[in-house]
Amino acid sequence: MTSVLLVLIIAIALFFVFINGFHDTANVVATTISTRALSPYQAIIIAAIFNFIGAFFGTGVATTISKGLLDASLVTHTVLLSALIAAIIWNLLTWYFGIPSSSSHALIGALAGAGIATGGAHAVNYHTLVQKVIVPMVLSPLLAFFLALSIMIIGIIFLQKNNSKPRKTNNFIRELQVLSTSLLSFSHGSNDAQKNMSIIVMALFSFGLLPSVTIIPTWVTVVCGLALALGTVSGGMKIIKTLSTRVAKLRPVNGFSAELSSGLLIIGASHMGLPVSTTQAVSGSIMGAGYMGSSGVNWLVVRQMVVAWSLTLPSCILVGALVYKALHPILG
């Protein structure tokens, strides 16, 4: 029974990684598709490749979740299953309605909710939750906005200096977008794959197969990277439409600014072990880059997105707790 539960947790964790891939594909490729720098097929293939490569970049984010969020003694197979199921429910629900919510905060919230359901309110390390999840959740879209805006201003100056050859200049920027898309995809893999590695590592630790939650076997990195890449290939066109057309109308210079700023921000967060939301970083960057555009930002869509971001963490805490209450009588 023990081995069956472990295999089940790993299988569901990899399924969540797969869903994370197609749910977050839009965040990575929306801008480059919108500006026609790449076709949807080309953009998604590039994103899948660099998502996989990014999975091998560091372990800080995985350690934050597996070691810092919950009391390790309370992490059981039921807690992990409950967190995964709750996060999958939220991801599928928001994907169905085309809402670019955060897979990261869904998983963290569901894990916290399941932990509270089994060990009470003291089960969660609130210092870690606030310092490494909530504060970055608030700051990352703001930082992304102003970083993209700054890069966009530099881009406009470049365009003005090359105003006599607008087509050639735009084609050059589209070529740069291939690099910025690759960077953003790499950063996405470096942050999001680690979040899912942490669940598998906690499962292995809880079953006595690892001496510490800070140890990540190579095979765990490989399978999480592959699952994320496969999910990316599956795509998520509903959310792509929201980000690429509804938030702001993007030209090549806008798209490059958004991708470069969000890619740099997420890589920096991964290096510091902060599980930031790719959704929020990219959305904030698109707003910042679009703010200087001809049509500006659609603030109505932005408000809807902010509501979804605000609801994700508390909603998933509740759903995680409810799923745990349902599973506990069955699994113990």
N, C-alpha and C positions, 0 to 999 in steps of 0.2 A: 504493500500500500504506500509505503514511504517513497519508494522509487517512482511509482506512478504519479504521485503528487508532485514530485520534483520535476519530472518530465512535463507534466501538465503546466506547471508554473512557467517553465522555460519556453514551452510552446506558445502560451498565451502572451508572454513577454515579447517574443519575436513577432507575434501577430500585431501587438501594439506598436512595435518598431515599424512594421510594414505600413500600418495605418498612419503612423506619424509621417512616414515618407510621402504617401500620396496626399495627406492632409496639408503638409508643409511645402509640397512642391511649388505651389503657387507663390509662396513667399520668395522663393529663390529665382523663379524664371519669369514671373509676371512682367517685370519691367523690360527685360530684354526681348520678350515677345511683343509687348506693346509698341516698342520703338522699331520693331522689325529688324533688329540686329541679328536675330536668329529665328528660324522657324520653331514652332512648338516642339517638333520632334528633335531637332538639333539641341535646343535648350535643355530639354528633359534628359537627353543622353549625357550631355556635359554635366548636368547637375547630379545625376546618378553616380557617375565616375568619381567626381570630386567629393560627394557625400561619403563614399566608401573610403577614400583616402583620408578624409578628415577624421574618421573614426579612430585613427591611430595617433591622433595628436593629443597627448596628455591624458591625465586621469583625475584632475582636480575637481571637475564637476561631479564625476561619479562618487568621489570620496565625500563631497559635501552632502549628497543625498543619502548614501549608504551609511555614513558614520555620524553625520551631524544633525540630521532631522529628527529621528526617533530614537528612543531608548532601545538599544540593540537587543536587550533581553525580551522585548515585547514583539519583535519582528518574527511572526510565525507564518506558516504556509497560508493560513486563512487571511491574515492581514495582507500578504502580498497578492493573493488571488483577488481579494476584495478591491484593492487599489487598482489593479490592472483592469478588472471588469468595469469598475466605475469610470476610469479614464477612457476606456474604449467606448463606453456608452456616450460620454460627453463628446468625444471626438467625432463619432459617427453622426451624432445629432447636429453638431455645428457644421460639419462637412455637408450634410444633406441640405441644410438651409443656406449654404454658401457663406457662412460667417467665419472670418479669419480669426478664430480664437487660438489660445495657446495650448498646444499639446503638453508643453513643459509644466505649466501651472495646473493643468488637468491632472497630470500624474502626481505632482507634489501635493496638491490638495486632497486627492483621493487617498494617498498614502497617509497623510495627516489625519484624515477622517477615520480611516480604519484603525489607526493607532489609538486615537481618542476613544473609539468604540470598545477597544479591548483593555486599555490601561488607564482610561480617564484623561482629564485635561492635561495632567502632568507628563503624559507620554511624549508630547511634542517639545522639542527644544525651540522655544519661541525666539530666543536670541538669534539662532541660525535662520529661522523662518523669516524674521523681520530683516535682519542684516543682509542675508544672502539671497532672499527671494522677493520680499515685498518692496524693499528699497530699490533694488535693481528693476523691479517691475514698473515702478513709477518713473525712475530716472532714465531707463534705457530709451523709451520712445522720445523723450525730450532731448537727450543727448544726440540721438540719431537725427532728429529734426534739425538741430543747429549745426551739426557736422555736415549734413547733406546740404543745408543752406549755404554754408561757407564754401564747400566745394563747388556748388552751383554758381556762386558769384565769380569764382575763379574761372569757371567754364564760360560764363557770359563774356568776361573780359577777353578770353581766348577767341570766342566767336566774333566779337567785335573787331579784333585785330585781323581776322581772316574773313571779313564780311564779303570780300570780292569773290570768294570761292566757296559759297555755302554748301553746295552739294558735296564737293570734295572733303570739306571739313566734317560734315555730318557722317559721311562714309568712314572717315578716320575714327570718329568717336564710336561708331557702331563696331568697328574692329576692336577698339579698347573695351567695349562692353563684353566681348568674349572673355577677356581677362578678368573683368570685374565680376562677371557671372560665375566664373570658375572660383574666384576668391570667396564669394558669398556662399557658394555650394560647399566649399572646403570648410568654411567657418561653421556652417549649419551642421555638417557631419561631426565636427569637433565638439560641438556643444550638445546636440540632441542625441547622438549615439551613446554618449557617456551616461545620460540620464537613464537610458534603458539598460545599459550594462549594470548599473547599480542594483537594479531589481534582481537580475540573475545572480549577481555576486551575493546579495543578501539572502537569496534562496539557498545557494550553495553553503553559505556560512551557517544558516539556521539548521541545515541538515548535517552539519558537522564535516563538510567536505572541503572547507577552507578554514585556515586558522585565524583569518582576519578579513574584515570587510573592505580593507584597503588594498587587498591583492586582487588584481584583475587578470585571470588567465588569458593567454593570447587567443584561444579559441572563442572566448566570449566576445572579444573585440571583433574578430573576423565575422562571426555569425550576425552580430548586431549591425556591423557595417554593410554586410550583404543584404540583410532584411531591409535596412533603410534605403539602400540603392534600388532594390526591387520595388519597394513602395513608391519611390520617386518616379520610376519608369511608368508606373500605373497612372500617375498624374492626378490632377484635381482641378478640372477646368472651371468649375463653378467659382472657386475662390480666386483662380487666376483672373477671371472676368472682373470680380470685385476690386482686386488690387490694381489691375492693369488699366482699367477704364473708369471705374466709378469714383475712386479716391481723387485722382487728378489725371489730366491729359498729359502724357509724357512725350517729349522729344528725346533724341539720342542723348543730349547733354544732361537732361533730367534723369534719364534711366541710369547713365553711368554714375552720376553723383549719388543716386539712391543706393546703387549696388556697392559702390566703393565704401561709402560711409557705414552702411549696415554690416558689410563684411569685416571691416576693421574693428567695429565696435564688438561684434560677436567673438572674434578671435581674442581680443583683449579680455573679454569676460571669461572665455574658456581658460585662458592662462591664469586668471585669478580664482578659478574654481567657482564662478558664479553661473548658476543655471538660468540664464536669461531666455526670454522668448524671442525666437526668430521672427515670429509674426509681428510682435510689437516693434522690434528693431527695424524691420523692413517697412512696416507701415509708417513709422515715424520718419524714416528716411524719404519715403515717397511724398509725404506731406511737406517735408523741408525742401525737397527738390521741386515739387509741384508748386510751391508757394511763389516761386519766381517765374512760373510759367505764364502763358498767355491767358489761360482760363482759371488759374489759381486752384484752390483746394475745395472739394465738395465737403463742407463742414457737417452737413447732415449725415453723410455716410460715416464721417469720422466720429461723430457722437454715437452712432449706432455701434461702431466698433469698440469705442471706449466702454460703453455699457456692457458689451460682451466680455471684454477683458476684466472688468470689475466684478462680474458675476462668476467668472470661471473658478477662481480659487474657493470662495465660500460655497458655491454650488457643488463642487467636487468633494469638498470636505463632507458635506451633507450626504451626497450620494455614496461616497466611500464608507461612511458610517452605516448607512442603510443596507448596503450590500453585505457588509460584515455581519450585521445583525441577522440577515437572511441566511448566510452561509455557515455561521458559527454552530447552530444546532446540528448541521449535517456533517461538517468537517471537524468540529471541535476546536 
